[in-house]
Amino acid sequence: MQNYAATLKDALLFRESSGDYSKVNDIGYAGGFQFGAQALETIGYLKKGSSGAGNSALDDPSNWTGKGGVSSKEEF
């Protein structure tokens, strides 16, 4: 049986960033899956309330929570 989760993950990764985890697009979405500030706040990588500044919040290391050892956009 085919592993559909892996297939979907791979397809999404390729679609969003061509597999490049360091990619940041023109409007500030970052990473392999192109997450913005709101998504990163929801999943705990950005501090509560920091996404109000939009994706520019990703540029300020003080907005990052340190979850998973990630404390900056570059580390994400």
N, C-alpha and C positions, 0 to 999 in steps of 0.2 A: 504494500500500500504506500502511496506517495505521501510524503510529509508536506501537507498543504501549508502549515504555519511557516516552515522554512521557505517555501516557494513564494508565499505572499510577502514575507519579510524581505527576501532578496529582490523581488520585483519592485517593492516600495522604495528600498534603498537605491536601486538603480534609477528609478523614475525621479526621485527627489534630488539626488546629488551625484549620480553616476558612480556611486560607491565611494565617494570622497568625503570622509568624516570631517575634514578640515574646511569644507565648503561653507561660505557665507554668501547668501544671495544679495541682490541690490537693495532689498528692503529689510535686511538684517536677520533673516531666518538662518539658523546655524546648524551645522552638524550633518551627519549622514541622512537624517530623516527630516531636516529643515524645521526644527522647532523654533517657535517664537517665544517672547517673554511670557505671555499668558500661559502657554502650555508648560513651560519650564517652572513657572510659579505653582501651577496646579500639581505637578508631580514632585515638588519639593526641592528643586535645584535653585530657584530664586526665592528670596525672602518675600513673605506676604506683603502685598501692597507695592512692590517694586515694579510690577508690570504696567502700572499706571503711566510710566514714562515711555511706554512702547518698547520696541525692540532695542532702542538705545540703552535700555537698562542692562542689556547683556554686556555692554562695554565697561561697566563700573564693577570692579571686583568686590566692592563692599555689598553689592546686591546678591551675591552668590552665598548659598548656605554651607557649602563644603560637602554636601551629600555625595557619597561615593568618591570622595577625594577630589571633587570638581569645585574649584574656587575661582574660575574665570572662563570667559568665552573660549579662549585658546585651549584650555584643558578639556572643555566640553567637546 
